Amino acid sequence: DAFEGIKRSFSLLPKAAIINNEIFCVHGGISKNLMDIDKMKKYLNEKTEKKYVQDLLWNDPDEKTLEFAPNDRNVGEIFGKKPLERFLKNNNLKCLIRAHEFVPKGFCWNFGDLCLTVFSSSNYQKMNNLASIALINENSEISLQLIAPLTEECIYKRSRTFPYWLLESQS
């Protein structure tokens, strides 16, 4: 079935990526259990440490948190500036780019320019929000392209293109 094919495709995607040896990209955030990229590669390739993968998918930055703390989502943790600085320094990285959180303006910088959250779903749950994508050049300079909220006409056209069960899962 098509939905199972989509799920299989997503399971084959990498859990994290490094761009230009400077920018760490992940869905959620850093893990206190995987502060070293080489250790991370080992555990993520073994596919045995679900807790570590969970951290990378669910952890969120928080400006008020110094280290790590429980997350309101009841899964993963929040991380502060200090552990992110250690992670970046220990792995010779410039910044973290992540997604995972609703951001009304389409993107949000945390901890100065150390953590960029990019939210790519415009008009999420009919909230009329912007979306964005991050463009990174060969010098690791990041520019952001904003995407306007979907109009009612676009939503209608999309509903004619995609199967109803795929659209229902987003509302």
TORGUNU-571937 format. One record per residue (C-alpha): y, z, x; residue in three letters. Coordinates in steps of 0.001 Angstrom, whole numbers, padded with zeros to 6 digits, always signed. Each point is the difference from the previous one (the first is absolute). Layout:
BEGIN
YZXALA ...
This chain:
BEGIN
+000000+000000+000000ASP +003566-000685+001137ALA +001095+003636+000103PHE -002928+000925+002265GLU +000988-002891+002280GLY +003530+001358+000228ILE -001309+003483+000836LYS -002293-001439+002700ARG +002919-001935+001512SER +002127+003146+000206PHE -002837+001913+001659SER +000072-002539+002842LEU +003707+000466+000763LEU +000917+002058+003080PRO +000965+003638-000597LYS +002897-000239+002466ALA +001677-002501+002322ALA +002300-000005+003001ILE +002680-002684+000235ILE +001367-001058+003406ASN -001543+003128+001560ASN +002930+001940-001499GLU -000280+000379-003766ILE -002816+001885-001707PHE -000731-001238-003540CYS -002101+001893-002500VAL -000083+000470-003753HIS +000731+003740-000103GLY +000826+001802+003214GLY -001232+001774+003099ILE -002863+002500+000110SER +000057+003277+001906LYS -003635-000755+000853ASN +000742-003430+001484LEU +003049+000311+002222MET -001462-002329+002646ASP -000363-003735-000699ILE -003178-000316+002117ASP -001643+002850-001945LYS +001192-001608-003220MET -001597-003341+000909LYS -003285+001752+000723LYS -000140+001909-003270TYR +001254-002841-002169LEU -002503-002445+001485ASN -002893+002384-000608GLU +000906+000230-003699LYS -001384+003537-000037THR +003132+002114-000205GLU +001225-000379-003579LYS +002419+002914+000427LYS +001859-001853+002761TYR +000225-003181-002046VAL +001183+002080-002949GLN +002821+001410+002147ASP +001126-003452+001096LEU +000011-001202-003614LEU +001512+003050-001732TRP +002226+001921+002435ASN +003762-000162-000610ASP +003098+000834+002063PRO +002225+002874-001062ASP +003427+000752+001483GLU -000270+003751-000784LYS -003412+000485+001644THR -000189+000832+003706LEU -003692-000633+000645GLU -002678-000654-002675PHE -000246+001543-003476ALA -001971-000521-003232PRO +000960-003043-002054ASN +000953+000245-003697ASP -002422-002871-000644ARG -002920+002414+000596ASN -001336-002415+002599VAL +001269-000507+003527GLY +002901+001891+001549GLU +003682-000382+000676ILE +001171-000281+003585PHE +003291+000830+001626GLY +002115-001479+002747LYS -001543+001990+002875LYS -003593-001256-000375PRO +001250-003548-000544LEU +002071+000196+003190GLU -003080+001295+001901ARG -002197-002746-001445PHE +002458-002753+000908LEU +000702+001374+003485LYS -003691+000615+000858ASN -000889-003541-001053ASN +003081-001734+001463ASN +001169-001173-003417LEU +003483-000539-001416LYS -000491+000737-003702CYS -002311+000228-002985LEU +000105-002437-002929ILE -001790+001092-003136ARG -000145-000612-003748ALA -001693+002232-002570HIS +003057+001609-001625GLU +002328-001155-002732PHE +003427-000706+001483VAL +002666-001047-002569PRO +002022-002001+002552LYS -003085-001808+001337GLY -000024+001778+003368PHE +000858+003346+001543CYS +000444+001168+003594TRP -001200+003517+000853ASN +000760+002002+003111PHE +002766-002364+001101GLY -001667-003266+000963ASP -003486+001405+000679LEU -001688-000597-003374CYS +000610-002890-002382LEU -001469+000049-003496THR -000208-003472-001544VAL -000715-000223-003721PHE -001037-003492-001074SER -000349+000343-003768SER +003199-000901-001837SER +000587+001360-003488ASN -002828+002484+000605TYR -001044+001548-003310GLN +003071-001683-001562LYS +002364+002121+002141MET +002174-003017+000944ASN -000314+000820+003719ASN +000435-002308+002960LEU -002905-000858+002283ALA +000106-001020+003645SER -001907-001509+002867ILE +000512+000733+003688ALA +000443-002930+002359LEU -000664+000742+003679ILE +001002-002372+002777ASN -001454-000375+003498GLU +002385+002709+001277ASN -001301+002453-002639SER +003307-000108-001847GLU -000532+000796-003661ILE +001934-001678-002785SER -000563+000647-003652LEU -000043-002543-002784GLN +000681+001430-003455LEU -001747-001324-003085ILE +001713+000269-003386ALA -001801+001712-002889PRO -002215-002221-002094LEU +001718-001244-003129THR -001660+000101-003414GLU -000435-003789+000266GLU -001797+000364+003356CYS -002215+002738-001400ILE -000880-002252-002934TYR -000825-002938+002310LYS -002087+002269+002217ARG -001941+001203-003032SER -000947-003636-000681ARG -001168-000506+003607THR -001998+003159+000695PHE -002863+001373-002085PRO +001041+002805-002353TYR -002291+002576+001675TRP +001783-000435+003342LEU +003417+000538-001556LEU -001115+003012-002029GLU -001007+001842+003161SER +003654-000077+001178GLN +001604+001449-003106SER 
